[in-house]
Amino acid sequence: MRHLMQGITSGRVQVLGIGSRVSPGARLPEPWTLSWCDGAWSWAGTGVSAVRRAPGHVQLLEAVGHSDVVVEGSGARPPAPWFGGFAFDPTAPLDRWWEAFPPAWALVPQLLLGTDGRTAELFAFAPVGEAGISAARERAAAALEEAKARLVDRPAPGATSASARPPRVRPQDRTAWDALVSEALAAFESGHLRKVVLARALEIEADSPLDVPAVRERMRSIAGPAVAYELRATDGTTLLGASPERLFTLEAGRLETQALASSAAPGELDRLTGGRKEAREHAAVVESIRAALLPLSSEVEIGAAPEPLALGYVSHLHTPVRARLRPGLTPADVVRALHPTAAVGGTPREEALAFLRSHERLARGWYAGAIGWLGPDRADLRVALRCALVRGNAARLFSGAGCVPGSTAEGEWVETAVKARFMLGAFGMED
């Protein structure tokens, strides 16, 4: 976000914010509308001062690109002005779990608190209406002072607790999964499909409403290098997770992304780094990203060789990718080119999407879509992985596995179970 100099007005300015330094131990009262923790900074927001909804990811990025959010103050800034995300496939039908989440949606909160553990900055935002920027500044300043008085102390790790008895996993039927993998293997034999990422969900239920703050704190404590995220819909349904995968970060024309594919349980690193199936799967993701970025960039830099990324409960192969965007290109151009990558969809992209629309029979919603910070010329988006959707006393957890020639239903089932351990642990459960 950029500063608004005193006296400047603009018809494009739709939200104005004011920031002020506060104690690094301060915390916004619950419930939070959003949260984000990337290892360097933690952000939490409450309320909504502006919102954008769109039928798809490109339209959302374009809408955000035509709106101004301006912040006054000299302290830290969030990665971009808007926070939100979008579905894996905006054309896919949704079920009751996702009814509160539009295909693409972003917001500016009323209050936003960020801290790196040493310093903290509190922002209050107000929409700029017909009364103009001066009136918005007055409202934001008043809201900021009121919010300072309502800040609470940050609880010590482990101070929150879940319901008295851990949630229970609802019974699962593997029949549909086995059939789905068989259909994918048949598609490899009969067509041009080379890889498809299959997903499944498991549901848990508790005796009382699930404690989202407790799940959040536990999730962050076991997330390792993954980025923890959270977004709460107007009906209270909350999407939260911790993603190991960067869709892309864009700042001053410099883009960072990554190829993240192939998985192994702890202790199976040799299989991950030496297996032909794993190498083939990872190479497909690297090539798809390279091909997507070449038309947008004057230079694309790809890591020399994949490296292991250990998350505690699972390891992946990881290859960093950097690029310099051509002048005039925006986050909307990047998301159009990259999403969905072969790491979460498959390759070729259109063939994989067609297969999933015809065969998967799972409402993915935002799972394997993206979530994060959006702006006209910058963005920090993570693939919405290792996540759960919480509604009252129930939650739905999502996990996926890349299926290639040579895959087995048993092997892919085990891989999804390994990935599900993370969110089960966040809910205080054993898998």
C-alpha positions as CSV (number, residue, x, y, z in Angstrom):
1,M,0.0,0.0,0.0
2,R,1.2,3.5,-0.6
3,H,1.0,6.6,1.5
4,L,-1.7,9.3,0.9
5,M,0.0,12.7,1.1
6,Q,-1.9,15.4,3.0
7,G,-4.3,17.3,0.8
8,I,-4.4,14.9,-2.2
9,T,-7.7,13.6,-3.3
10,S,-8.6,10.9,-5.8
11,G,-11.8,9.5,-7.2
12,R,-10.2,6.0,-7.2
13,V,-9.5,6.1,-3.4
14,Q,-12.2,3.8,-2.0
15,V,-10.8,3.0,1.4
16,L,-8.5,5.0,3.7
17,G,-6.5,3.6,6.6
18,I,-4.6,5.1,9.5
19,G,-1.8,3.2,11.3
20,S,-0.3,3.5,14.7
21,R,2.3,1.7,16.7
22,V,1.0,-0.5,19.6
23,S,2.5,-3.0,22.0
24,P,3.9,-6.1,20.3
25,G,2.0,-8.2,22.8
26,A,-1.4,-6.8,21.8
27,R,-4.1,-8.9,20.2
28,L,-7.4,-8.1,18.6
29,P,-10.5,-9.5,20.2
30,E,-12.0,-12.6,18.7
31,P,-13.5,-13.5,16.3
32,W,-11.0,-12.7,13.6
33,T,-12.1,-12.1,10.0
34,L,-8.6,-13.0,8.7
35,S,-5.2,-14.1,9.9
36,W,-1.9,-14.8,8.3
37,C,1.5,-15.9,9.8
38,D,4.4,-16.3,7.4
39,G,7.2,-16.7,10.0
40,A,8.3,-13.1,9.7
41,W,5.0,-11.3,10.4
42,S,1.7,-12.2,11.9
43,W,-1.5,-10.4,10.8
44,A,-5.0,-10.5,12.2
45,G,-8.0,-8.5,11.0
46,T,-11.6,-8.0,12.2
47,G,-14.7,-6.6,10.5
48,V,-15.0,-5.6,6.8
49,S,-14.7,-2.0,5.4
50,A,-14.7,-3.0,1.7
51,V,-15.3,-6.1,-0.2
52,R,-15.0,-7.4,-3.8
53,R,-16.7,-10.5,-5.2
54,A,-16.2,-11.9,-8.6
55,P,-17.1,-15.0,-10.6
56,G,-13.5,-16.0,-11.0
57,H,-9.9,-15.4,-10.0
58,V,-8.9,-13.2,-13.0
59,Q,-11.9,-11.0,-12.6
60,L,-11.2,-10.6,-8.9
61,L,-7.6,-9.5,-9.5
62,E,-8.8,-7.1,-12.2
63,A,-11.4,-5.6,-9.8
64,V,-8.7,-5.2,-7.1
65,G,-6.5,-3.6,-9.7
66,H,-9.0,-0.8,-10.3
67,S,-9.4,0.2,-6.7
68,D,-7.3,2.2,-4.3
69,V,-6.7,1.5,-0.7
70,V,-4.5,4.2,0.9
71,V,-2.8,4.1,4.3
72,E,-1.4,7.0,6.3
73,G,1.3,6.3,8.8
74,S,5.0,5.6,9.0
75,G,5.0,2.0,10.2
76,A,4.9,-1.4,8.7
77,R,2.5,-2.4,5.9
78,P,0.8,-5.7,5.0
79,P,2.0,-7.4,1.8
80,A,-0.9,-5.9,-0.2
81,P,-4.1,-4.0,0.6
82,W,-6.7,-6.7,0.0
83,F,-7.0,-10.1,1.6
84,G,-8.9,-12.9,0.0
85,G,-8.7,-15.7,-2.5
86,F,-10.5,-17.9,-4.9
87,A,-11.8,-21.4,-5.7
88,F,-9.7,-24.1,-7.4
89,D,-12.3,-24.1,-10.3
90,P,-14.8,-21.2,-10.3
91,T,-17.0,-23.1,-12.7
92,A,-17.4,-26.2,-10.5
93,P,-20.6,-26.6,-8.4
94,L,-20.4,-26.0,-4.7
95,D,-22.0,-28.0,-1.8
96,R,-23.4,-26.8,1.5
97,W,-19.9,-26.6,3.0
98,W,-18.9,-23.8,0.6
99,E,-22.2,-21.9,0.3
100,A,-20.7,-18.8,2.2
101,F,-17.6,-18.6,0.0
102,P,-18.0,-17.0,-3.4
103,P,-15.9,-18.3,-6.2
104,A,-13.6,-15.3,-5.7
105,W,-13.7,-12.8,-2.9
106,A,-11.4,-10.2,-1.2
107,L,-11.9,-7.7,1.6
108,V,-10.2,-4.9,3.4
109,P,-10.9,-5.3,7.2
110,Q,-12.0,-2.6,9.5
111,L,-9.1,-3.3,11.8
112,L,-5.7,-4.9,11.0
113,L,-3.0,-5.7,13.5
114,G,0.5,-6.9,12.4
115,T,3.5,-7.8,14.5
116,D,6.9,-9.3,14.0
117,G,7.3,-10.0,17.7
118,R,9.4,-6.9,18.3
119,T,7.1,-4.2,16.9
120,A,3.4,-4.0,16.1
121,E,1.2,-1.8,14.0
122,L,-2.6,-1.3,14.3
123,F,-4.6,0.0,11.3
124,A,-8.2,1.2,11.1
125,F,-9.8,1.5,7.7
126,A,-12.9,3.5,6.6
127,P,-14.6,3.6,3.2
128,V,-14.4,6.9,1.3
129,G,-17.9,8.0,0.6
130,E,-19.5,11.1,-0.9
131,A,-18.2,13.1,2.1
132,G,-14.7,12.6,0.9
133,I,-11.3,11.7,2.2
134,S,-11.3,14.1,5.2
135,A,-14.4,12.6,6.6
136,A,-13.0,9.1,6.1
137,R,-9.8,10.1,7.8
138,E,-11.8,11.3,10.8
139,R,-13.8,8.1,11.0
140,A,-10.7,5.9,10.7
141,A,-8.9,8.0,13.4
142,A,-11.8,7.6,15.8
143,A,-12.0,3.8,15.1
144,L,-8.3,3.5,15.7
145,E,-8.4,5.1,19.1
146,E,-11.4,3.0,20.1
147,A,-9.7,-0.1,18.9
148,K,-6.6,0.6,21.0
149,A,-8.7,0.6,24.1
150,R,-10.1,-2.8,23.2
151,L,-6.8,-4.6,22.5
152,V,-6.2,-7.7,24.7
153,D,-3.1,-9.4,25.9
154,R,-1.7,-12.1,23.6
155,P,-2.2,-15.5,25.4
156,A,0.8,-17.7,26.1
157,P,1.3,-20.7,23.8
158,G,-1.0,-23.5,24.9
159,A,-3.2,-21.1,26.9
160,T,-6.2,-22.0,24.7
161,S,-7.8,-25.4,24.6
162,A,-10.1,-27.3,22.5
163,S,-13.4,-28.9,23.5
164,A,-13.2,-31.4,26.4
165,R,-13.3,-34.4,24.1
166,P,-11.4,-34.5,20.8
167,P,-13.5,-34.5,17.7
168,R,-14.3,-37.8,15.9
169,V,-13.7,-38.7,12.3
170,R,-16.8,-39.7,10.4
171,P,-16.6,-43.1,8.7
172,Q,-14.9,-43.1,5.3
173,D,-15.6,-45.3,2.2
174,R,-12.6,-46.1,0.0
175,T,-14.7,-47.5,-2.8
176,A,-15.2,-44.1,-4.6
177,W,-11.4,-43.4,-4.2
178,D,-10.3,-46.7,-5.7
179,A,-12.7,-46.1,-8.6
180,L,-11.4,-42.6,-9.2
181,V,-7.8,-43.7,-9.3
182,S,-8.7,-46.5,-11.8
183,E,-10.4,-44.0,-14.0
184,A,-7.3,-41.8,-13.9
185,L,-5.1,-44.7,-14.9
186,A,-7.4,-45.5,-17.8
187,A,-7.3,-41.9,-18.9
188,F,-3.5,-42.0,-19.0
189,E,-3.6,-45.0,-21.3
190,S,-6.3,-43.6,-23.7
191,G,-5.4,-39.9,-24.0
192,H,-3.0,-37.1,-23.6
193,L,-3.4,-36.8,-19.8
194,R,0.0,-37.2,-18.1
195,K,-0.8,-36.2,-14.5
196,V,-3.9,-35.4,-12.5
197,V,-4.1,-34.4,-8.8
198,L,-6.9,-36.2,-7.0
199,A,-8.4,-34.9,-3.8
200,R,-10.6,-36.3,-1.1
201,A,-12.2,-34.9,2.1
202,L,-12.7,-36.3,5.6
203,E,-15.2,-34.9,8.1
204,I,-14.9,-34.6,11.8
205,E,-17.4,-33.7,14.4
206,A,-17.3,-32.7,18.1
207,D,-19.8,-32.5,20.9
208,S,-19.7,-28.7,21.0
209,P,-18.7,-25.9,18.6
210,L,-15.1,-26.2,17.5
211,D,-12.7,-23.7,19.1
212,V,-11.2,-21.9,16.1
213,P,-8.7,-19.8,18.1
214,A,-7.4,-23.0,19.8
215,V,-7.1,-24.8,16.4
216,R,-5.3,-21.8,15.0
217,E,-2.8,-21.6,17.8
218,R,-2.1,-25.4,17.6
219,M,-1.9,-25.3,13.8
220,R,0.7,-22.5,14.0
221,S,2.8,-24.4,16.5
222,I,3.2,-27.4,14.2
223,A,3.2,-25.6,10.8
224,G,7.0,-25.3,10.4
225,P,7.9,-23.2,7.3
226,A,4.3,-23.3,6.0
227,V,2.3,-20.1,5.9
228,A,-0.7,-20.2,8.3
229,Y,-3.9,-18.6,6.9
230,E,-7.5,-18.0,8.0
231,L,-10.6,-16.4,6.5
232,R,-14.0,-16.2,8.1
233,A,-17.2,-15.8,6.1
234,T,-20.2,-13.8,7.2
235,D,-22.0,-16.8,8.6
236,G,-19.0,-17.8,10.7
237,T,-17.8,-20.6,8.5
238,T,-14.0,-20.4,8.7
239,L,-11.3,-21.7,6.3
240,L,-8.0,-22.2,7.9
241,G,-4.8,-24.1,7.1
242,A,-1.1,-23.8,6.6
243,S,0.2,-23.9,3.0
244,P,3.7,-25.0,2.1
245,E,3.2,-23.8,-1.5
246,R,3.6,-20.3,-2.9
247,L,1.4,-19.6,-5.9
248,F,3.4,-16.4,-6.5
249,T,4.7,-13.3,-4.8
250,L,4.9,-10.2,-6.9
251,E,6.7,-7.0,-5.8
252,A,8.1,-4.3,-8.1
253,G,7.9,-6.5,-11.1
254,R,9.9,-9.4,-9.5
255,L,8.0,-12.6,-9.2
256,E,8.7,-15.6,-7.0
257,T,7.0,-18.9,-7.2
258,Q,7.9,-22.6,-6.8
259,A,7.4,-26.1,-8.0
260,L,6.2,-28.2,-5.1
261,A,5.3,-31.8,-5.9
262,S,6.0,-35.4,-4.8
263,S,5.4,-36.4,-1.2
264,A,6.8,-38.8,1.3
265,A,6.2,-39.6,4.9
266,P,8.9,-38.8,7.5
267,G,11.7,-41.4,7.2
268,E,11.1,-42.0,3.5
269,L,13.3,-39.2,2.1
270,D,15.4,-41.6,0.0
271,R,12.2,-42.7,-1.9
272,L,11.4,-39.1,-2.5
273,T,14.8,-38.1,-3.9
274,G,15.5,-41.3,-5.7
275,G,12.1,-42.5,-7.1
276,R,11.4,-42.3,-10.8
277,K,7.7,-41.7,-10.2
278,E,8.5,-38.8,-7.9
279,A,11.0,-37.3,-10.3
280,R,8.6,-37.6,-13.2
281,E,5.8,-35.9,-11.2
282,H,8.0,-33.1,-10.0
283,A,9.5,-32.5,-13.5
284,A,6.0,-32.0,-14.9
285,V,5.3,-29.3,-12.4
286,V,8.6,-27.5,-13.1
287,E,8.0,-27.6,-16.9
288,S,4.4,-26.3,-16.6
289,I,5.5,-23.3,-14.6
290,R,8.3,-22.5,-16.9
291,A,6.0,-22.7,-19.9
292,A,3.4,-20.5,-18.2
293,L,5.9,-17.8,-17.3
294,L,8.0,-17.5,-20.4
295,P,5.4,-15.3,-22.3
296,L,5.2,-13.0,-19.3
297,S,8.9,-12.6,-18.5
298,S,12.1,-11.3,-19.8
299,E,13.9,-13.8,-17.7
300,V,12.9,-17.0,-15.8
301,E,15.3,-18.5,-13.3
302,I,14.7,-22.1,-12.2
303,G,16.6,-23.9,-9.4
304,A,19.3,-26.3,-10.7
305,A,17.8,-29.3,-9.0
306,P,14.8,-30.1,-6.7
307,E,15.5,-29.9,-3.0
308,P,13.7,-31.7,-0.1
309,L,11.3,-29.5,1.9
310,A,10.6,-31.1,5.3
311,L,7.4,-30.2,7.1
312,G,7.7,-32.6,10.0
313,Y,4.6,-34.7,9.0
314,V,5.5,-34.9,5.3
315,S,8.3,-34.0,2.9
316,H,8.1,-32.6,-0.6
317,L,10.4,-31.9,-3.5
318,H,10.8,-28.1,-4.0
319,T,12.3,-26.1,-6.8
320,P,12.4,-22.3,-6.6
321,V,11.4,-20.2,-9.6
322,R,12.0,-16.5,-10.1
323,A,11.1,-14.2,-13.0
324,R,11.1,-10.5,-14.0
325,L,7.7,-9.5,-15.5
326,R,7.5,-7.6,-18.7
327,P,6.4,-3.9,-18.2
328,G,2.7,-3.4,-17.9
329,L,1.8,-6.8,-16.6
330,T,-0.2,-7.2,-13.4
331,P,-1.1,-9.8,-10.8
332,A,-4.2,-10.7,-12.9
333,D,-1.9,-11.6,-15.8
334,V,0.2,-13.9,-13.6
335,V,-2.8,-15.7,-12.0
336,R,-4.3,-16.2,-15.4
337,A,-1.1,-17.9,-16.5
338,L,-0.3,-20.0,-13.4
339,H,-3.5,-21.1,-11.8
340,P,-4.0,-24.0,-11.4
341,T,-0.4,-25.3,-11.6
342,A,0.3,-28.9,-12.3
343,A,1.0,-29.4,-8.6
344,V,-2.7,-29.1,-7.8
345,G,-4.5,-29.7,-11.1
346,G,-2.4,-31.8,-13.4
347,T,-0.9,-31.7,-16.9
348,P,-1.8,-30.8,-19.5
349,R,-3.9,-28.3,-17.6
350,E,-7.2,-28.3,-19.6
351,E,-7.2,-32.1,-19.9
352,A,-6.7,-32.5,-16.2
353,L,-9.5,-30.0,-15.4
354,A,-11.8,-31.8,-17.8
355,F,-11.1,-35.1,-16.1
356,L,-11.7,-33.7,-12.6
357,R,-15.0,-32.0,-13.6
358,S,-16.2,-35.3,-15.0
359,H,-14.8,-37.8,-12.4
360,E,-13.8,-36.4,-9.1
361,R,-17.2,-35.9,-7.5
362,L,-15.8,-33.6,-4.7
363,A,-16.7,-30.0,-4.2
364,R,-13.2,-28.6,-3.7
365,G,-14.3,-25.1,-3.3
366,W,-11.3,-23.0,-2.3
367,Y,-9.2,-26.1,-1.6
368,A,-6.2,-26.0,-4.0
369,G,-7.3,-22.5,-5.0
370,A,-5.4,-19.6,-3.5
371,I,-5.5,-17.3,-0.5
372,G,-3.5,-14.3,0.6
373,W,-2.9,-10.6,-0.2
374,L,-3.9,-8.9,-3.4
375,G,-3.2,-5.4,-4.8
376,P,-3.0,-3.6,-8.1
377,D,0.7,-4.2,-8.6
378,R,1.7,-6.6,-5.9
379,A,0.4,-9.9,-4.4
380,D,1.4,-12.7,-2.0
381,L,-0.8,-15.7,-2.7
382,R,-0.4,-19.2,-1.3
383,V,-2.1,-22.3,-2.6
384,A,-4.9,-23.2,-0.2
385,L,-3.6,-26.6,1.0
386,R,-3.5,-28.5,4.3
387,C,-6.8,-26.8,5.2
388,A,-10.1,-27.3,6.9
389,L,-13.5,-25.7,6.7
390,V,-15.0,-25.2,10.1
391,R,-18.8,-24.9,10.6
392,G,-20.1,-25.1,14.2
393,N,-19.2,-28.4,15.7
394,A,-18.0,-30.0,12.4
395,A,-15.2,-29.5,10.0
396,R,-14.2,-30.9,6.6
397,L,-10.5,-31.5,5.9
398,F,-9.0,-31.7,2.4
399,S,-6.0,-33.5,1.0
400,G,-4.8,-34.5,-2.4
401,A,-2.2,-36.6,-4.2
402,G,-0.7,-36.4,-7.7
403,C,-1.6,-39.4,-9.8
404,V,0.7,-40.4,-12.7
405,P,1.2,-43.6,-14.7
406,G,2.3,-46.2,-12.2
407,S,0.3,-44.8,-9.3
408,T,-1.8,-47.1,-7.2
409,A,-5.0,-46.4,-5.3
410,E,-3.4,-47.7,-2.1
411,G,-0.4,-45.5,-2.5
412,E,-2.4,-42.3,-3.2
413,W,-4.7,-43.0,-0.3
414,V,-1.8,-43.3,2.0
415,E,-0.3,-40.0,0.7
416,T,-3.6,-38.2,1.3
417,A,-3.7,-39.7,4.8
418,V,-0.2,-38.5,5.5
419,K,-1.1,-35.0,4.5
420,A,-4.3,-35.0,6.6
421,R,-2.2,-35.7,9.7
422,F,-1.3,-32.0,9.9
423,M,-4.9,-30.7,10.3
424,L,-5.9,-33.6,12.4
425,G,-3.1,-32.6,14.8
426,A,-4.4,-29.0,14.7
427,F,-7.7,-30.3,16.0
428,G,-6.0,-32.3,18.7
429,M,-6.6,-35.6,17.1
430,E,-4.6,-38.7,16.2
431,D,-4.9,-39.9,12.6
